Amino acid sequence: MATRMSTTMGCPRCKGLLTIMRSCGRVRMACDQCDRRFQIHEVADRLDEQAEEILSRWNCIIYD
């Protein structure tokens, strides 16, 4: 079961809003508008305070 949390971050591709998606320890960000998915390290330099607060809830983020 995946958890989805909305953010105020804009998509680097289309500027739509990004959603944080977490499933089984794996975290991705997805654009609500163009549906492109990003690994956390791809958008880490753009994280805003809201996204950082959400991500800080988990002590481990797995990406591949």
C-alpha positions as CSV (number, residue, x, y, z in Angstrom):
1,M,0.0,0.0,0.0
2,A,1.5,3.3,-1.1
3,T,1.3,6.6,0.8
4,R,0.9,9.8,-1.2
5,M,1.5,13.2,0.2
6,S,1.1,16.5,-1.7
7,T,3.8,19.1,-1.7
8,T,4.2,22.7,-3.0
9,M,7.2,21.8,-5.1
10,G,7.0,22.4,-8.9
11,C,7.9,19.7,-11.4
12,P,11.2,20.4,-13.2
13,R,9.5,19.4,-16.5
14,C,6.1,21.1,-16.5
15,K,5.9,23.0,-13.2
16,G,2.9,20.9,-12.0
17,L,2.8,20.0,-8.3
18,L,4.9,17.1,-7.1
19,T,3.5,14.4,-4.8
20,I,5.7,12.3,-2.5
21,M,4.9,8.6,-3.0
22,R,6.2,6.0,-0.4
23,S,5.8,2.3,-0.7
24,C,7.7,-0.4,1.2
25,G,10.5,2.0,2.1
26,R,10.9,3.2,-1.4
27,V,10.2,6.9,-2.0
28,R,9.6,8.7,-5.3
29,M,8.1,12.0,-6.3
30,A,5.5,12.2,-9.1
31,C,4.0,15.1,-11.0
32,D,0.3,15.4,-10.7
33,Q,0.1,17.0,-14.1
34,C,2.5,15.2,-16.5
35,D,2.8,12.0,-14.3
36,R,6.6,12.0,-14.6
37,R,8.3,10.2,-11.7
38,F,11.5,11.3,-10.0
39,Q,13.9,9.6,-7.6
40,I,14.6,11.8,-4.5
41,H,18.2,12.5,-5.6
42,E,17.0,13.9,-8.9
43,V,15.1,16.7,-7.1
44,A,17.1,16.9,-3.8
45,D,18.5,20.3,-4.7
46,R,15.0,21.7,-5.1
47,L,13.4,20.4,-1.9
48,D,11.3,23.0,-0.2
49,E,10.5,23.2,3.6
50,Q,7.3,21.2,3.3
51,A,8.9,18.4,1.3
52,E,11.8,18.3,3.7
53,E,9.5,18.0,6.7
54,I,7.5,15.1,5.1
55,L,10.7,13.3,4.2
56,S,12.2,13.8,7.7
57,R,9.4,11.5,9.1
58,W,11.2,8.5,7.7
59,N,14.6,7.5,9.0
60,C,15.6,5.7,5.8
61,I,14.8,6.4,2.2
62,I,15.7,3.7,-0.3
63,Y,16.2,4.5,-4.0
64,D,17.6,2.7,-6.9
